[in-house]
Amino acid sequence: EVQLVESGGGEVQPGGSLRLSCATSGFIFENYHMSWVRQAPGKDLEWVSTIFPYSGLTHYRDSLKGRFTTSTDNAKSVLYLQMDSLEPGDTAVYYCGATGAGSPYGSNQRTHYDYWGQGTQVTVSS
């Protein structure tokens, strides 16, 4: 059974940091592109980042470069998202998703992802 389980969300003040985790099982982690996608209240899904676990190559949404960093622990099949200098506009449910290696990255569409987690809430508020 494939599982993607996000954790690490919560409420933080503007300027604060959070580290999200996505624990995966049931598929060969290094054969997939691993992404973070978020959905703010009342808005559509928005792609955040993608990492290729087998190479470590990363891609980010332009507006988030420098504040968000994605990484993996391939031995544990875990995906991470380090979020720094958080802003109220970062408030959203954050999802992790997996797409087959070779697939394009950067999609905002749920149907693009082969596997998908249940999400973790991040709230940035003073």
Secondary structure, 3 states (H helix, E strand, C coil): CCEEEEECCEEECCCCCEEEEEEEECCCHHHEEEEEEEECCCCCEEEEEEEECCCCEEEECHHHECCEEEEEECCCCEEEEEECCCCHHHCEEEEEEEEECCCCCCCCCHHHCCEECCCEEEEECC
